[in-house]
Amino acid sequence: MRYRIILTATMLSILGSLPAGAVTCYQTAGKCRRPAVEGKFYESLVAANNRFGFELFNQLQLKDKGKNVFYSPLSVAFALSMAYNGAAGETKEVMRRTLKIEDVSLDQLNEQSATLIDLLSSSDSKVELAIANSLWARRGVEFKEDFLERNRQFFGAEVASLDFGAPGALTTINNWVSRNTKGKIPTIINRTNPDDVMFLINAIYFKSEWENKFKKELTKNEPFYPLSGPQKEVPMMSQSGDYQYYRGDKFQAVRLFYANKVASLDLFLPDKDSSIDDLLKRLSPEQCEQWTRSFHKARGNIEIPRFKMDYESSLNDPLKAMGMGIAFVKGKADFSGMRDHKDLYISEVKHKAVVEVNEEGTEAAAATSVGGPLRALERFTFIADHPFLMMIRDQRTTALLFMGVVVDPK
């Protein structure tokens, strides 16, 4: 009998204010663990994850062309890395290439993942970034203890045995997802199959105040021009000030910082005589790095829509297109690192994401520019009234946390 493995990578991003007394923690079995590992040896993994994230984003754009896309490369990478710990033979090799970790050993992958999780989860009271992993094994199916232990030790995974046929099994798993996304993603699994033997789930929750808030009284309904269809009225937030800015060829980009500059939202807006498709065709890790290195201080006016966006997608076809097809083939996939029998294969990699962008936040303690004279700063106007690209990065590690394209703000 062949058994199926389900990987679900789910994340939540809310951009706004935090409740009083909120703290940052890495969730392990419901407890808050402060970072214990320091150092810079996570950098090769960050570079690999970012390359993987851009390639997967390109595939998602092809799959959902003309639609809003928003996902967490980091969430997907963590979920796949947990499964990679149980892969062997050709399956392990294609997963290694897909994840861009050809030069990273399994031990290095695990150690760097643990370090990265700790560092990302180390912040301050104005920024909340919680990363949680879980592994749900079918009761009665034996798995290798070293595979389970690696996921516990390096990914902080909650490992549980569950009767998938029991009436409450779905509720148990979905409650875990809901709890670790603060109720914003209440369900990730809608049904179980008799062949399902394991669910590997990653949840990422991000919430932060802006460094400089948008004033609600300045938000006005303005026209937005979607990729297709007539223009629509959307609430446009606006502010003026000094920003990190870049004027590229046929586009402009601006960086908005979150509290204490822990993370940033980078927005890339094509010119009106260009298009989001033209911009996306040029997108690559190397090109994006060149753009972001070119950011400089400038004074300008910004208008961006206030919006909420839900995104849900099966990642099977995009991952197959990236070379991971054998992992999904019954009878050919090799996950003998999980159990002695070669009877496992991946049935589905599912991703679900929610993002909310609004005015809420607090002003930073240092809101005034301490650079050169104001008259020396370049001046710009940035009005995101047509489709644009967005990226949320951790400024300490350069990890690409979330990525998306907004073609029609809701």
Secondary structure, DSSP 8 states (H G I E B T S, - for coil): --EEEEEEEEEEEEES---TT----EEETTEEE-----SSTTHHHHHHHHHHHHHHHHHHHHHTTTS-EEE-HHHHHHHHHHHHTT--HHHHHHHHHHTT-TT--HHHHHHHHHHHHHHHT---TTEEEEEEEEEEEETT----HHHHHHHHHHH--EEEEE-TTSTTHHHHHHHHHHHHTTTSS--S-----TTEEEEEEEEEEEEE-BSS---GGG-EEEEE--SSSS-EEEEEEEEEEEEEEEEETTEEEEEEEBGGGSEEEEEEEE-TTS-HHHHHHT--HHHHHHHHHT-EEEEEEEEEE-EEEEEEEE-HHHHIIIIIGGGGSTTT---TTTSSSS-EEEEEEEEEEEEEE-S-B---S--S--SS-GGGSEEEEEE--S-EEEEEEETTT--EEEEEEESS--
